[in-house]
C-alpha cells in the first residue's frame, strides 16, 4: 500500500483529530499507532456509484460488504466504519 511510515506524524502536523484508512489498509499495528497518538480512527469502504472500472478491474469486493468484512475491520481496533450498506 502507499501509506507512508510517518502517516500519524503527518496527520498530527496537519492538525487532524482522526485518521481515515481504506478498509484494506487497516492493520492492528496502524490502528494502535493512531490511537496511541490520541487520534480517532475510521475505515472506509469503496462505494459502488461511479466505480464501473474499479469493480471490473481493481476492487472485486465492491458491493460484497457483509458482516464478516465489518467484523474483520472491527477486530483491527478501528473505531468506526464508513460503509455502503446500513
N, C-alpha and C positions, 0 to 999 in steps of 0.2 A: 504494500500500500504506500501511499505518498504522504503519510503523516510524519512530519519532522520529529526528531527525538526531543526537541525543546518546545513541543507544541503547548505544554502547560505554561511555560515561562512566557512564550509569545502571547498567549491569551491574557495572562495577567498584565503584561506590558500594554496591551491594547485596552485594558480596563474591563475585560469580560468578567462576568459573575457566574457564567456557566459555559460548558463546552458541549457542543452537539457533534456526535460522531455518526458516520454512516454505519448502519447496523453491522456490516461485516468487518468493521474495524474495532468493535467494542470488546477488547480483551480485558480480563480481570485486572491485569497489570495497569493498563491505561486508565481504567476507571478508578482504581485505587490511587493512582497519581493525581488524578483530577480532584478527588475528594480530600486527599492529604493536603492539597493546596487551598482547601476551603471553598472550592468551586462546586457547582451542581453539574450533573451530567444528564444527557439525553441521547437516545439512539433514534435515528430517523431512517425510515424505510422508503425506498423509491416509490413514487406514485405511478399509476398506470396511464394517466392522462398525458398525451403528447409524447409517449415513450415507445412508439412503434419500433423504432430502430433498436432501442435498448432491449426490448422484450425479445426481439428475434435474433440478436447477436451478442448481447452482453450480459444482461441480468435476467436469467431464465426463471428466477424465483419471483419476479414481479407478478403480483396478483395471486400468489400462492401463500400469502401470510396465513398463519394459523396459530393456535395456542402453543404448539411446540416451539415455533420460532420466537414467540414472545417470551416463553419460559427460558429459553437459552439466553436471551438478552438480559432478562431479569437476574439470572444466575451470575452474570458478569458483574452485577452490582449497580448497573445503570439505574438512575432514579426515575426516569420517565421515558416513554416511547412515543414517538410521533408516527403513528401507523396509518394505514389506509382503510382499515376495517374496524368498525366500532366494537 
